[in-house]
Amino acid sequence: MNLLLTWDDDSLPLSQNNKAYNDCWGYAAEGREYAIMGGAADVFFFDITDPVNFNLIAKIPGGDTTNWRDIKTFQDRAYSVSDFANEGLIIYDLSDLPNTVNVTYSSNEFFTRAHNVQIEEATGRMYICGQPGNQNDLLIFDIATDPDNPIQIGNPELTGNYVHDLYV
């Protein structure tokens, strides 16, 4: 493995643990590759098709400064949750990449904070966990029916009171 290039912006705010960035996810469409990076205050979308000459497409603010944002994709949408911030779920429309990214949904309807989002692409199910204080710390959503309007289909009763991460 060879490091080709790095990106850093010293003007960005830092989280409570003095970090500017905290998670990264990849997305590919129409022969192009993208990196989506969670930051302390923002979510960044990069075109990395040419990794030596990559391009920052969008920097979209979250609600609060936080230690953790987790991001996953399904079809042409990106889903973001945030720990240590009360942002709930934010959905980004990736269909106009490499031109722009737009927010299609931002709500605390189902939860305010979460540590992890995981998506099972074959079924269009989204799993959310790591919600401090939620007795049944796992929420399951249908995002296949309408990727911009999640439908809660499960909240199973679990032993213990906190699920930190999961993989489906």
N, C-alpha and C positions, 0 to 999 in steps of 0.2 A: 504494500500500500504506500502511495506517495501523496504527501500533502501538496495540493496544487495552488491553493490560495486561501486566505482567511479574510474575514470581515469583522470589523469592530467599530463601534461608534461610541466614543468616550463621552458624548454629550447626553446619552440616555440615562434615565433615572435608574437607580439600583433598588433591588428588593431589600427586605428586612435582613437578609443574610449577605448583603453586599454583592449580589449577582445581577447582571444585566439581562442574561438569557437563561433559559431553563429547559427547553424541549425542542425537538426537531422531528419533522415528518416529511416524507416524500410524496410527490404526486406526479403523474405523467399523463399527457393527453396530446393527441395529434402530433406525435413525434417530438414533443418538447418535454423537458423535465423541470420540475419545480421543487424548491425547498420551502417548507413552512416552518417558521421558528417562533416559539413562544418567548416573549420578553417580559421583563418585570412590569412594564406598563403597556406593551403593545404586542400585536401579532404581525410578523414580517412575512412577506411573500416574495420569493426570489425566483427568477428564471435562471436555472443553472444548466441549460442545454449546452452551453460552452462554459465549462467550469472555471476556466482561466479568465473569462470576461463575463462573469455573471452580472445580472441586473436586478436591483431592488425594484419591484413592481408596485408594492403597496405596503404601507405601515399603518395598521388600523389600531387605534387605541382601545384598550379594554376599559373596564370601569375603575379599577383600583390598581395600585402597585402591589405585586404579589411575588411570592417565592416560586410559584409553580403554575404553569398553564400546560394542559395536555391537549393535543390536537390529533384527530384522525380524519380520514376522508372516506366518502362513499359517493360513487358516481362522480358528479361534478360539484360536490359540496364538501366543505371542511367543517368539522364540528369541534368546538373548543370549550373546555371547562377550566375552571380556575380554583385552586386551593388558596386559602388565606385571603380571599376576596369574595365579594358577594355579587358576582356577575351572572350566575346561573349558566345557561347554555347560550352560546353564540354560534350561528350558522353563517358561513361565508359561501357565496356563489362564485365558483371558479370557471364558469362557462365562457367568460370573456377574456380569459388568459390568452396571450400574454399582455393584453391591454390594461385590464383593471380587475379588481376584486371588489365585490359589494357584500354588505351584510344583509341577509334576508330575514334573520330572526335573532332576537336578543330578548331573553325572558328569564325571570325567576319563578315561573309558574310551577315547575316541578321540583326545583331545588335551588339553593343560592350558591352553595360551594360544593365542589367535588374535586377529587384528586386525579381520577383516571376516567377516560372514555375509551371504550373498545368497540369495534364494529365488526360484525360477522357479515361480510359482503354477500355471501351466497343467499342469505335469508333477508337481508336488509334489517337486521336487528342491531340496536345500539344499547350498550350496557354502560351504566354510570355507577361508580363506586367511590368511596372515600369521602363520605359526607358526615362531618362531625355532628354528633347528636342525633342522627337518624337511626332509629331502632333497627329497621330493616334496611341495611346499608347497601342495597343493590336495586337499582331501577332498570327496567328493560323497556325499550321503546321500539315500535315499528317505524322505520324511516323509509321503507320501500314504497309504501302507499303514497306518501307525499314527503319528499326529502326536506322540505322547508317547514313542515308542521308535524313534529314527532307526536306519535300516539302512544301513551303509556299503556303497556300490555302486561306488566309484571312488576311486583315488589315483594319477592319471596321472603318469607320469614327465615332468618338465618340464626345459627347459634353464634354467640359472641356479639359484639356491637360495632365492629369496624372492619371493613374490607379495604385494604390499602391499594392493591393493584389486582388486575385480572387479565387473563388472555382467553379469547374465545376462538 
